[in-house]
Amino acid sequence: MSNMVQAIRMALHVGEERHGVTDIFGEDVGPPLGGAFTATQGLKTAWNSPLDERGIVGTSIGLGLAGCRNVAEIQFCDYGFNSIDLLKLAGMHHWMSNGEWNCPITIMTPVGSGIRGSIYHSHSFDATTTHIPGFKIALPSTPRDAYGLLLSCIVDPNPCFFLVPKSLMRVRSLPGEEIPGEPGDDRVLAKMIDAPLGDRTSWKPQWPETPDHLVPFGEARTVRSGRDLTVVSYGRTLPLCVKAAEALVEEGIDAEVIDLRSLHPYDWSRISESVRRTGRVLYVNEDSEITNFGEHLIRRTVEELFYELAAPPRLLAGAHVPGIGLADSLEMVSVPQLPSITDAIRSLARSEP
């Protein structure tokens, strides 16, 4: 069974072989490293760019407008902020040309905390991407969803963000959630597609036959059904929400957990159906709590579901601090962790109408 990095690598291979991907590029994306997280090892069209995020995004746009479907990686999302004007331009092409121009690009970048990356390698990017119209935005929490969402990005005729939680890069598929066609033994898969240490000049991957398994944008997944409240999350915090919900069963609290999977478009129908049933909702993510995407969801919840609510909707998000510290204790208090998520679910479930 694959981990998320391997799932991304397999999806990129399928993109090369069956969906016309002509270029996969970014800092250290090509040989010999194959990406900072090894997500691009063994790919035919992978090449190394200069250390210039604006150059990477600009090249991606140029290739896309020339009809070359491409995946451009910003090595860490923290360095994507200096290319916002170009990203905005990419999102505008289809609209400003009245549908005449397509720009089939995927901007892939690792996001969030969890690797002790300190101030330059721990930012979130999800709220920022939702402020750039014209992009579809995928943010997986499992290897299978990473595979399917990346393929959806690749085949889309217009710009997409593929945001990868750093802390989940090595998380493996759970039984029953494998990518179709992949070996059931993770050691077998590693021998097939993981580059060996040392000299790699003669190494070639042996790709498994995986299908075009696409996860549609705007289709959330109910990870756990429940009756007492709804918890909506994505990315790094999603598995923590599931763990918290399972632990609280012993206290008589039955929480429903929804994985958004994509932030634009997003599955409002699934959220609203769940909230109408439970009467309570908690939105959880690790981006800064001010101008957070969860605040948008709360606004819509209040406007459309006010009379269905048994308690005010709540947001649990990252602290509004300039950066995340290197010390473990500083990172732990800067973004939601299992204890704070558990406390938030418990508090909302027991709140009075």
C-alpha positions as a printed NumPy array, in Angstrom:
array([[  0.   ,   0.   ,   0.   ],
       [  1.291,   3.422,  -0.933],
       [  2.025,   6.433,   1.166],
       [  0.995,   9.871,  -0.06 ],
       [  4.335,  10.618,  -1.761],
       [  4.159,   7.357,  -3.713],
       [  0.522,   8.033,  -4.637],
       [  1.5  ,  11.444,  -6.025],
       [  4.353,   9.884,  -7.984],
       [  2.03 ,   7.277,  -9.522],
       [ -0.537,   9.919, -10.458],
       [  2.141,  12.026, -12.147],
       [  3.291,   8.972, -14.102],
       [ -0.286,   8.36 , -15.272],
       [ -0.474,  12.027, -16.235],
       [  2.644,  11.649, -18.371],
       [  1.558,   8.422, -20.006],
       [ -2.148,   8.984, -20.591],
       [ -3.094,  12.636, -20.111],
       [ -0.563,  14.642, -22.067],
       [  1.607,  16.053, -19.287],
       [  4.641,  17.502, -21.055],
       [  6.54 ,  19.034, -18.123],
       [  6.892,  18.398, -14.397],
       [  9.326,  20.907, -12.968],
       [ 10.496,  22.941, -10.006],
       [ 13.421,  23.226,  -7.623],
       [ 15.162,  19.821,  -7.324],
       [ 12.172,  18.146,  -9.012],
       [ 14.282,  16.391, -11.639],
       [ 17.158,  13.91 , -11.215],
       [ 18.916,  13.014,  -9.063],
       [ 16.794,  14.093,  -6.085],
       [ 13.269,  13.803,  -7.469],
       [ 11.835,  16.506,  -5.238],
       [ 12.412,  17.518,  -1.636],
       [  9.933,  14.819,  -0.578],
       [ 10.862,  12.393,  -3.45 ],
       [  7.448,  12.824,  -5.095],
       [  8.894,  13.145,  -8.614],
       [ 11.441,  10.328,  -8.711],
       [ 11.628,   8.375, -11.963],
       [  9.327,  10.607, -14.021],
       [ 10.226,  11.081, -17.679],
       [  9.278,  14.75 , -18.002],
       [ 10.667,  15.981, -14.654],
       [ 13.336,  18.683, -14.769],
       [ 15.07 ,  21.1  , -12.419],
       [ 14.265,  24.795, -12.525],
       [ 16.285,  27.701, -11.108],
       [ 15.542,  28.674,  -7.498],
       [ 12.928,  31.226,  -8.545],
       [  9.266,  30.772,  -7.672],
       [  8.15 ,  33.626,  -9.905],
       [ 10.064,  32.045, -12.753],
       [  8.446,  28.672, -12.048],
       [  4.908,  30.087, -12.074],
       [  5.593,  32.283, -15.1  ],
       [  7.021,  29.343, -17.048],
       [  4.038,  27.211, -16.082],
       [  1.631,  29.847, -17.395],
       [  3.584,  30.202, -20.636],
       [  3.622,  26.454, -21.191],
       [ -0.077,  26.216, -20.412],
       [ -1.031,  28.976, -22.852],
       [  1.031,  27.16 , -25.483],
       [ -1.086,  24.053, -24.913],
       [  1.448,  22.155, -22.819],
       [ -0.228,  20.523, -19.84 ],
       [  2.215,  20.862, -16.941],
       [  2.71 ,  20.414, -13.199],
       [  4.893,  23.061, -11.552],
       [  6.059,  22.6  ,  -7.977],
       [  6.726,  25.367,  -5.492],
       [  9.014,  23.464,  -3.139],
       [  7.336,  24.886,  -0.016],
       [  4.194,  26.988,  -0.071],
       [  5.923,  29.578,   2.133],
       [  7.788,  30.732,  -0.98 ],
       [  4.67 ,  30.979,  -3.113],
       [  3.588,  34.268,  -1.612],
       [  6.049,  36.168,  -3.812],
       [  4.235,  34.916,  -6.925],
       [  0.674,  35.917,  -5.993],
       [  0.378,  38.446,  -8.818],
       [  1.285,  35.791, -11.399],
       [ -1.046,  33.244,  -9.836],
       [ -3.836,  35.805, -10.044],
       [ -3.01 ,  36.303, -13.723],
       [ -3.185,  32.545, -14.34 ],
       [ -6.634,  32.402, -12.778],
       [ -7.894,  35.248, -14.962],
       [ -7.093,  33.916, -18.448],
       [-10.227,  31.878, -19.123],
       [-12.474,  34.633, -17.754],
       [-10.815,  37.618, -19.406],
       [-10.763,  35.866, -22.797],
       [-14.483,  35.067, -22.556],
       [-13.672,  31.357, -22.563],
       [-11.307,  31.468, -25.543],
       [ -8.049,  30.703, -23.678],
       [ -7.388,  27.738, -21.442],
       [ -4.414,  27.468, -19.11 ],
       [ -3.996,  23.771, -18.158],
       [ -1.548,  24.104, -15.268],
       [ -1.277,  22.488, -11.849],
       [  0.608,  24.297,  -9.106],
       [  1.708,  21.636,  -6.613],
       [  3.094,  22.671,  -3.234],
       [  3.523,  21.208,   0.286],
       [  1.583,  23.061,   2.979],
       [  1.267,  23.332,   6.727],
       [  3.134,  22.341,   9.856],
       [  4.153,  19.047,  11.382],
       [  7.779,  18.675,  10.246],
       [  9.367,  21.228,  12.621],
       [  9.984,  23.526,   9.675],
       [  9.936,  26.749,  11.695],
       [  9.127,  30.098,  10.143],
       [ 10.131,  29.375,   6.525],
       [  8.621,  25.911,   6.059],
       [  5.447,  25.732,   8.171],
       [  2.91 ,  28.13 ,   6.685],
       [ -0.506,  27.166,   5.421],
       [ -1.646,  28.325,   2.006],
       [ -5.274,  27.239,   1.824],
       [ -6.985,  30.524,   2.695],
       [ -4.622,  32.364,   0.34 ],
       [ -5.519,  30.104,  -2.581],
       [ -9.246,  30.616,  -2.01 ],
       [ -8.637,  34.344,  -2.508],
       [ -7.392,  33.725,  -6.077],
       [-10.42 ,  33.228,  -8.357],
       [-10.073,  30.996, -11.386],
       [ -8.32 ,  28.082,  -9.647],
       [ -9.731,  24.79 ,  -8.466],
       [ -8.15 ,  23.782,  -5.148],
       [ -7.45 ,  20.233,  -3.96 ],
       [ -6.145,  19.335,  -0.491],
       [ -6.056,  15.578,   0.251],
       [ -5.709,  13.758,   3.552],
       [ -5.189,  10.187,   2.255],
       [ -2.961,   8.623,  -0.42 ],
       [ -5.94 ,   7.459,  -2.48 ],
       [ -7.452,  10.939,  -2.475],
       [ -4.054,  12.424,  -3.338],
       [ -3.895,  10.138,  -6.375],
       [ -7.446,  10.889,  -7.506],
       [ -7.385,  14.625,  -6.831],
       [ -4.044,  15.11 ,  -8.583],
       [ -5.382,  13.359, -11.668],
       [ -8.433,  15.639, -11.555],
       [ -6.056,  18.614, -11.468],
       [ -4.025,  17.265, -14.376],
       [ -6.965,  16.678, -16.723],
       [ -8.66 ,  19.989, -15.916],
       [ -8.338,  22.526, -18.75 ],
       [ -7.671,  25.423, -16.395],
       [ -5.491,  26.247, -13.353],
       [ -5.536,  24.041, -10.271],
       [ -3.777,  24.108,  -6.929],
       [ -2.719,  20.764,  -5.503],
       [ -1.849,  21.39 ,  -1.851],
       [ -0.103,  18.53 ,  -0.039],
       [  0.035,  18.376,   3.788],
       [  3.708,  17.972,   4.698],
       [  2.983,  15.976,   7.826],
       [  0.979,  13.364,   5.886],
       [  3.582,  12.708,   3.177],
       [  4.588,   9.344,   4.684],
       [  1.146,   8.289,   5.917],
       [  0.074,   5.012,   4.317],
       [ -3.287,   3.928,   2.953],
       [ -5.588,   2.172,   5.376],
       [ -6.906,  -1.312,   4.476],
       [ -9.736,  -0.908,   2.   ],
       [ -8.51 ,   2.502,   0.822],
       [ -5.767,   1.35 ,  -1.526],
       [ -5.275,   2.786,  -4.992],
       [ -6.626,   0.253,  -7.498],
       [ -3.819,  -1.71 ,  -9.112],
       [ -1.115,  -0.992,  -6.54 ],
       [  0.634,  -3.896,  -4.769],
       [ -0.811,  -4.782,  -1.39 ],
       [  2.66 ,  -5.06 ,   0.131],
       [  4.293,  -1.671,   0.695],
       [  7.755,  -3.243,   0.48 ],
       [  7.009,  -4.538,  -3.005],
       [  5.823,  -1.101,  -4.108],
       [  8.926,   0.533,  -2.639],
       [ 11.186,  -1.782,  -4.672],
       [  9.217,  -0.91 ,  -7.794],
       [  9.071,   2.896,  -7.65 ],
       [ 11.379,   4.212,  -4.883],
       [ 14.82 ,   5.209,  -6.148],
       [ 17.702,   3.458,  -4.378],
       [ 20.229,   5.309,  -2.283],
       [ 23.53 ,   6.118,  -3.949],
       [ 24.033,   5.867,  -7.71 ],
       [ 20.71 ,   6.121,  -9.574],
       [ 22.022,   6.576, -13.114],
       [ 20.877,   3.139, -14.293],
       [ 17.722,   2.882, -12.157],
       [ 14.311,   2.844, -13.803],
       [ 11.004,   2.541, -11.954],
       [  8.61 ,  -0.329, -12.599],
       [  5.229,   1.344, -12.524],
       [  2.157,  -0.615, -11.394],
       [ -0.888,  -0.581, -13.65 ],
       [ -3.095,   1.944, -11.887],
       [ -6.307,   3.223, -13.526],
       [ -7.722,   6.684, -14.148],
       [ -9.248,   6.931, -10.687],
       [-10.35 ,  10.561, -10.448],
       [-11.778,  12.196,  -7.317],
       [-14.137,  14.947,  -8.517],
       [-13.73 ,  18.494,  -7.262],
       [-16.511,  19.59 ,  -4.927],
       [-17.25 ,  16.102,  -3.615],
       [-16.507,  15.778,   0.109],
       [-16.278,  12.474,   1.966],
       [-18.071,  11.558,   5.166],
       [-15.309,   9.771,   7.048],
       [-17.379,   9.082,  10.134],
       [-21.156,   9.287,  10.589],
       [-22.549,  10.784,  13.789],
       [-25.631,  12.321,  15.356],
       [-24.507,  14.963,  17.883],
       [-22.433,  17.44 ,  15.846],
       [-20.648,  17.885,  12.53 ],
       [-16.881,  18.369,  12.247],
       [-15.631,  19.676,   8.89 ],
       [-11.907,  19.545,   8.154],
       [ -9.27 ,  18.696,   5.548],
       [ -5.542,  18.027,   5.215],
       [ -3.387,  17.558,   8.334],
       [ -6.163,  18.148,  10.85 ],
       [ -8.615,  15.682,   9.294],
       [ -7.059,  12.49 ,  10.762],
       [ -6.817,  14.237,  14.135],
       [-10.545,  15.043,  13.991],
       [-11.316,  11.388,  13.306],
       [ -9.152,  10.261,  16.249],
       [-10.822,  12.784,  18.529],
       [-14.292,  11.702,  17.427],
       [-13.503,   8.031,  18.002],
       [-12.103,   8.734,  21.479],
       [-15.157,  10.752,  22.506],
       [-17.521,   7.852,  21.851],
       [-16.64 ,   6.638,  25.358],
       [-18.08 ,   9.912,  26.705],
       [-21.314,   9.437,  24.797],
       [-20.47 ,  11.999,  22.096],
       [-21.142,  10.886,  18.521],
       [-19.483,  13.28 ,  16.055],
       [-19.829,  13.201,  12.287],
       [-16.556,  13.994,  10.463],
       [-16.461,  15.344,   6.907],
       [-13.309,  15.613,   4.784],
       [-13.796,  18.494,   2.313],
       [-11.015,  17.24 ,  -0.032],
       [-11.37 ,  20.316,  -2.272],
       [-11.779,  23.944,  -1.204],
       [-13.057,  25.251,  -4.522],
       [-15.499,  24.1  ,  -5.507],
       [-16.561,  22.713,  -2.132],
       [-19.373,  20.365,  -1.161],
       [-21.856,  22.66 ,   0.533],
       [-24.738,  20.231,   0.024],
       [-23.014,  17.579,   2.148],
       [-22.134,  20.095,   4.866],
       [-25.632,  21.58 ,   5.009],
       [-27.352,  18.18 ,   5.069],
       [-25.164,  17.097,   7.969],
       [-25.6  ,  20.343,   9.941],
       [-29.379,  20.248,   9.489],
       [-29.296,  16.803,  11.06 ],
       [-26.878,  17.433,  13.944],
       [-27.614,  21.108,  14.698],
       [-23.979,  21.818,  15.595],
       [-20.851,  22.324,  13.483],
       [-17.144,  22.786,  14.148],
       [-14.788,  23.826,  11.339],
       [-11.163,  22.79 ,  11.868],
       [ -8.006,  23.692,   9.942],
       [ -4.504,  24.956,  10.726],
       [ -4.408,  28.208,   8.746],
       [ -4.424,  31.53 ,  10.609],
       [ -7.745,  32.125,  12.344],
       [ -8.138,  35.617,  10.847],
       [ -9.597,  35.62 ,   7.293],
       [ -9.676,  31.848,   7.541],
       [-11.589,  29.718,   5.006],
       [-13.548,  28.325,   7.933],
       [-14.847,  31.845,   8.605],
       [-16.412,  31.828,   5.147],
       [-18.088,  28.5  ,   5.948],
       [-19.375,  29.896,   9.251],
       [-20.801,  32.935,   7.468],
       [-22.654,  30.703,   5.032],
       [-23.792,  28.421,   7.856],
       [-25.301,  31.357,   9.757],
       [-26.929,  32.877,   6.677],
       [-28.487,  29.677,   5.363],
       [-28.881,  27.374,   8.369],
       [-29.483,  29.766,  11.273],
       [-32.813,  28.276,  12.303],
       [-31.451,  24.724,  12.089],
       [-28.681,  25.374,  14.617],
       [-28.781,  24.2  ,  18.236],
       [-25.568,  26.12 ,  19.054],
       [-23.408,  28.771,  17.392],
       [-21.015,  27.356,  14.775],
       [-17.368,  27.369,  15.812],
       [-13.932,  27.558,  14.228],
       [-10.751,  25.953,  15.537],
       [ -7.76 ,  27.22 ,  13.549],
       [ -4.145,  28.295,  13.835],
       [ -3.116,  31.181,  16.038],
       [ -2.666,  34.542,  14.316],
       [  1.078,  34.721,  14.867],
       [  3.791,  35.84 ,  12.404],
       [  5.293,  32.382,  12.156],
       [  5.536,  28.955,  13.754],
       [  8.501,  28.483,  16.046],
       [ 11.077,  25.73 ,  15.711],
       [ 10.622,  24.459,  19.267],
       [  8.172,  21.586,  19.551],
       [  6.174,  23.377,  22.239],
       [  5.776,  26.493,  20.072],
       [  4.563,  24.53 ,  17.053],
       [  2.143,  22.518,  19.177],
       [  0.399,  25.606,  20.541],
       [  0.385,  27.464,  17.22 ],
       [ -1.906,  25.064,  15.331],
       [ -4.701,  22.656,  16.319],
       [ -3.537,  19.38 ,  17.825],
       [ -5.397,  16.301,  19.034],
       [ -6.032,  17.622,  22.58 ],
       [ -7.369,  20.996,  21.401],
       [ -9.569,  19.344,  18.759],
       [-10.918,  16.887,  21.332],
       [-11.689,  19.728,  23.75 ],
       [-13.43 ,  21.748,  21.023],
       [-15.643,  18.83 ,  19.971],
       [-16.514,  18.032,  23.594],
       [-17.317,  21.669,  24.387],
       [-19.558,  22.135,  21.35 ],
       [-21.379,  18.837,  21.89 ],
       [-22.214,  19.819,  25.482],
       [-23.091,  23.461,  24.765],
       [-26.599,  24.549,  25.598],
       [-28.976,  25.702,  22.817]])
